[in-house]
Amino acid sequence: MIGTIKQQARDLKAELDRVDWPSRDKVLSSTWIVVLISVFVGIFLWAADWVLAKGIGFLFPRQ
């Protein structure tokens, strides 16, 4: 059992050594792209919700 765990740990280390990790600059630029797209989508969805709410409020006014 212990031998199996040790072998799995060695295999994991060997696999992680073969990974082509991205550079710090690549990770930061990708992070900023994700943040900007998320903000844009959030603003778009908020605006679409606001427009639809106003439109439905206009069609079906409260009494």
C-alpha positions as CSV (number, residue, x, y, z in Angstrom):
1,M,0.0,0.0,0.0
2,I,2.8,2.5,1.0
3,G,4.7,1.4,-2.1
4,T,1.7,2.2,-4.3
5,I,1.4,5.7,-2.8
6,K,5.1,6.4,-3.3
7,Q,4.9,5.2,-6.9
8,Q,1.9,7.5,-7.5
9,A,3.8,10.4,-6.0
10,R,6.8,9.7,-8.3
11,D,4.5,9.5,-11.3
12,L,2.8,12.7,-10.3
13,K,6.1,14.5,-10.0
14,A,7.2,13.2,-13.4
15,E,4.0,14.3,-15.0
16,L,4.2,17.8,-13.5
17,D,7.8,18.1,-14.7
18,R,6.5,17.5,-18.3
19,V,3.9,20.3,-18.1
20,D,4.6,23.4,-20.1
21,W,3.8,26.0,-17.5
22,P,2.9,29.5,-18.9
23,S,5.0,32.5,-18.0
24,R,4.0,35.0,-15.4
25,D,3.3,37.6,-18.1
26,K,1.1,35.3,-20.0
27,V,-0.9,34.4,-16.9
28,L,-1.3,38.1,-16.0
29,S,-2.4,39.1,-19.5
30,S,-4.9,36.3,-19.6
31,T,-6.2,37.2,-16.2
32,W,-6.8,40.8,-17.3
33,I,-8.6,39.6,-20.4
34,V,-10.9,37.4,-18.3
35,V,-11.6,40.3,-15.9
36,L,-12.4,42.8,-18.7
37,I,-14.7,40.4,-20.5
38,S,-16.5,39.5,-17.2
39,V,-17.0,43.2,-16.5
40,F,-18.3,43.8,-20.1
41,V,-20.7,40.9,-19.9
42,G,-21.9,42.0,-16.5
43,I,-22.6,45.5,-17.7
44,F,-24.3,44.2,-20.8
45,L,-26.6,41.8,-18.8
46,W,-27.4,44.6,-16.3
47,A,-28.3,46.9,-19.2
48,A,-30.4,44.3,-21.0
49,D,-32.2,43.5,-17.7
50,W,-32.9,47.2,-17.1
51,V,-34.2,47.8,-20.6
52,L,-36.5,44.7,-20.4
53,A,-37.8,45.7,-17.0
54,K,-38.6,49.2,-18.2
55,G,-40.3,47.8,-21.4
56,I,-42.4,45.3,-19.4
57,G,-43.2,48.1,-16.9
58,F,-44.4,50.3,-19.8
59,L,-46.5,47.5,-21.3
60,F,-48.0,46.4,-18.0
61,P,-48.1,49.4,-15.6
62,R,-48.9,48.9,-11.9
63,Q,-52.1,50.3,-10.7
